[in-house]
Amino acid sequence: MKIATFNINGVKARLPRLLEWLEETQPAVACLQEIKTTDDAFPADEFGKLGYHAIWHGQKGFNGVAILAHGVEPQETQRGLPGDDADDQARYLEAEVHGIRIASIYLPNGNPLPGPKFDYKLAWFDRLRAHAAQLWQSEVPTILAGDYNVIPTDKDIWSGRVIEEDALVMPQSRDAYARLLADGWADAIGTLNPEGGVWTYWDYQAGAWPRDHGFRIDHLLLSPECADQLVAAGVNKEHRGRDKASDHAPVWVELGERPNSPR
């Protein structure tokens, strides 16, 4: 089964590209971030034409997350990240699909720093880690998928010098991500590409895409139950180069029985 995550950077603006990607790659589950639309304007009918059922948590103009599942209804289990009743930003949505708990995550960017936006990013990370610990302890197969707005290491960016003062590479951001991994979550792309060099984002400015000046901020973290079934993971990089594309590329994992695993 293929589960993917895609920061679409505006679901209505990129709808042709999104539908194109769904038709070409046919993930069983697709987590979307930055849908940038209110709930009533989400184009669920367009996904239905391709056989996808959807749940979504929208917000006008920015943020917003969704989960699409092919052929089945996602069973929503959590809307909004627990831990702060005053937080009304649409950044977290969680559902069960085919017995797997799947979260679509849009973690705060944190810029500019220092300041309230960076403080919010780190506090959000703490809340995510606390909720993730509960999911991990439940032993339900779980995937935390989305745009984490963190470049884990220097090997996950074409050149660390270009954004060395950015919230995406601050030690506090990297430490927060590393603590998630230390809690027992497996970074699917990082696990299968230990040498790095895999990008998921290319800025629209300064010719980043044609020069392949990218970095990795979109991640799929797997609980042990899913990590044991990890067959493959990758990035649909070619979709970044298409007309009116998102500045992110879709990232995916494939779960199943490993070729040499016991039956």
C-alpha positions, 0 to 999 in steps of 0.5 A: 500500500502506498501512502503519500504526502504532498504540500500542494500550496493551494488546492484550488490553484494547483488542482489540475496538477494534484489530480494529474498526480493522483491519476498517475501515481494512484496512492492509496492514501494522500495527505495534503498540506497548505490547502489554503481554503475554507471547509466549504470551498474544498473540491471534494467532488473532484477527488470523488471522480477519481475514487477518493474519499476525503476529510479536511480541516481548512482555513481561509488563505493559508494552512489547512490539511486533508486526507484522501483515501481511495475507495474507502472513507477515512475514519477521522480520529483527531482534528487539530493537535491536542494540548492548546485549546487556544490554537485555532490554526488548521495544521493537524488532521488524523484518520484511520484507513485500512487499519493504519492511523495516518496524520497529515501535518503542517508544522509551523515555519517559525520565521522570523526568529527570534520571536513569537512565530519561532516560539509557536513552532517549538511549542507545537513540536512539543505538543506533537511529540506528546501526542505522538507518544500516545499513538506510539504506545497504543501500538496501532500502526501509525504514519505521521506524514507532512511538511515538518518545516525542518531540515534534519541535517546538513545532508538534507540541503544542497548548501547549508550556508544559504539559510543558516539563520533560518528556523528550518535549520536552527538547532532547536528545530533539529533537536525537536525532530531528532527527539521524535526519532529517538522516541522510536519513529522511523524517518522513511526517506532518511532510513532508505537514503542514509547518505542524504541528497534527497530533496522535497522542496525547491523555492520559486525564487533564484532559479532553485528548481533548474539548478536543483537547489533544494532541501528535504522538509517533507517527512513520513515518520513510521511507528515500529509496526509500519517500519517493519513493513517498509518496502520502498520510499521516494519522491515524485520529483518530476511533478515539481517541474511541471507548469504551475506546480507546487514548490514541494514534490510529493513524497511516498512510502510503500508498505507491504511484505518484504521479499525476504520476510517470513510468511 
